[in-house]
Amino acid sequence: MHALIIGGSGRTGKLVVEELLKREHRVTALIRNPTSMKDFGRIDVVKGISFLSVQLHSLRSPTELADVRQAFAHRVPDVVVVTLNSPRASESPFAAPVSPPRLMADSNANVVTAMKEFGVKKVVIMQAFGVGASWPNMACLLRVLMSKTNMSYTYDDHNMTDQEVRESGVTYVMVRPSRLVETEIETVKEWPENGKGVPMMASTSRKSVARFLVDAAETSRWDNTAPVISN
């Protein structure tokens, strides 16, 4: 399998690349700064442009359709894996966003456009528990935090992505992990009914998410669904 990864220089994205290579898949990464992937010797890197937001923070190139097309043309993938997230002013999940309000939605729209142009059928997208139909199943306190803090901008972007990808007609898997943590791979639990019953303090290791994303890319088991997962 040949996978194109969008967001491969991020913390979860790099783990997805590691997992793909471990399973002996071919990988192309669309990256604004190729040096961020210097530790991976067996991937193809397509360099996108760098531009600045009004806050003077560099943004990822998937917001440029020409860059996405370039990555597809380099080697047409069998599947696309998207691990983008909106950058923030600090590592705090509640820090102010430093990206346009549709960073993820526009990037995924460009991916869908290129998929249709190049005949690619499937995209696997990392989202978060609480997006889309899983929102009512999030604990009340967390819903307040996500709707009344800067996290609301991220969830708005995820929700726009959810709606637009569903309407696009491509095959999708939108994976919704609970709170991400930096622990080792653990057993993954899938929650039925859009995450009904997920505990408020549930978490998912990034390594577990990376493995699940690659599983979803390899098989049709989760096609056209949005599984909610935790450890």
N, C-alpha and C positions, 0 to 999 in steps of 0.2 A: 504494500500500500504506500502511496505517496501522499503525504499530508502537508498542506500549507498552513502554517501557524501565524496568526495575527495576534500580537501581544506577547511574542516569545521571549522578550527581554525582561518581562516582569517576574515576580517571585514564583507565581504558579506557572507561568508560561515556560520558564526554564525547566521546571520539573516535568511538564508535559513533553518537552523536547527530549529530556533524559529518558522518559518512559517509552517514547516512540523509538528512539535509537536502541534501547535495550531489547525491544521486540523486533529489531532489524527492519524497521520501516524507513523509507526515504523521507527526508524533511527539507522543506524550503521555508525560510522565515523572512517576512517583510519587516525590516528593522531600520529605524532612522539612524542609529549609531551602531555600525557593524562590530565595533570593538567590544560591545557589551556581550557578544556571543563568541568571543575568542576562545573560550574553553571548550567549544564544541567543534571538533575537527571534521565531522562527517555530515555537515549540513550545507545546503546552499543558502546563501544570504543575499537577498535583494535589498539594496539600499534605497530607502525612500528619502524624500526631501525633508528638510527641517525648516519649520517656520515658527513664528512667535505669536503667542496670544497677547491680549492687551495687558496681561499681568507679567509678560516677558518670561513665560515658562515655555520651553520647547514642547511641542505636541507631536504625537505619533503620526506617521504618514498615512495610515489607512483612511484618514479623512479626505485624502486626495484620491479620486477615482483613477487617475492616471497611474499612480503608484500601485494601486491594487491590481489594475490590469497588467502592469509590468510583472508583478509577482506571478500572476496566472500564466502569462505568456512565457515566462522563464521555463517552467515545466508545469503542464496542466495537472493539477492535483486530482486525486480520487476523492478527497474530503478536505474540508477546511475546519480548523479548530480555532476558535476565537476566545482569548483569555484577557481581553482588554478590561480595564477599569478606569474610572475617571480619576486623574491625579488630583491630589489635595495639597494644601500649603504645608502640611506636616504629616507625620505618620499617624496622627490621631484620626480615628474614623469620623470624628465630628469636625475636623478642620475644614476651613473654607475651600471650595473647589477652585481650581486654577485652570479649568478647561471650559470649552463651550458647552452649553446645556445639552447638546445632542452629540457629544463626542462618540459615544457607543452606538447610538441610533444611526448616525450618519456613516460611521465606519461599517456597521453591519449592512446598511443599505448599499454601500459600495461593493461589499462582498457579494451580496445577492445579485446585483447588477452584473458583476463579472462572472458569477456562477452561470447565469443564464446565457451570457455571451460565449462562454467557453464550454458549455455543456456539462458543468459539474453539478451533481445532484444534491449533495448533502453538506450541511454545516452543523458543527457542534459548538454551542456557545456556553461559556461559564457565566452564570448570573448569581443570584443570591436568594436564600429563603426569604419570603415576603414579597417577592415580585409576582405580579399578575394574580392568578387565582389563588396563590398561596398566602396572600396578604391576610385574609380573615383568620387564618390558622396561626399567625404569629401572636405571641403573648401580648396582652394589652399594653403592658409597660413598654415593650419593644416597639409596638406600633406608634406609641406616643413619641418615643425617641426618634424613630425614623421619619416621622411626619413633621416634627417641630424643630428639628436641628438641620444642620447642613447635609445630613445624610439624605434628606428629602430630594436633593438635586440628583444624587446618584440613583435613587429609586425611580424618579421620574424618567431618567434616561433609560434605565433597564425596562421600564414599562412601555416606553415608546418602541424600544427594540422588540419586545415581546409581541406587541400588536402588529408591527410592520413585517416582521419575519413570518409570522403566522399567515398574514394576508398575501405574502409574496408567492406562495405556491411551491417553494423549494422544500425538500425534506430537511427537517431540523431536529435537534435535540437541545433543549435549554436546561442545563443542569443547575439546580438550586441548592447549594450547600448551606448548612447553618454556619454560624460564626467560624471563620477560618483561623486556625492555630498552627503553630510551627512545631508540631510533634511528628512522630514517625507514622508510617502507614499502619492503620488499624482497620478492623472489619467495618465495612460500610453498611449502614441500615438505610433501606429505602422506605419512605413514609408514604402510605397510600393517601388518596383523597387530598392531594395538594398539600401534604404535610400536616394533616390533622393529628394532633397529639404530640408534636415535637416539643420537648421541654424547653423552658425559657433559656436555660444555660447550655443547651446542646451546642456541640462544636464539631468541626470536621477538619482533619489535618490537610494541609495543602497537598501533601504527597498522596493522600487518599483521593482527593479531588482529581489530581493529575491522572491517577490510575483509572478512575471512573470515566474521565473524559476520553481517554484512549480506548477503553472498553466500548464506549458509546460510538466512537468513530469506526471501530472494527466490525461491529455487529449491527443488525437492524432491530435488536430487542427494544430499544427505547425510541425508535423513529417516531417523529411527530408527537413527542410527549415532553413534559417538563418535570423530570423526577426531582423530588426533594430528598436530600440525603444528609446524614450525619454519621458520626462514629458511635 
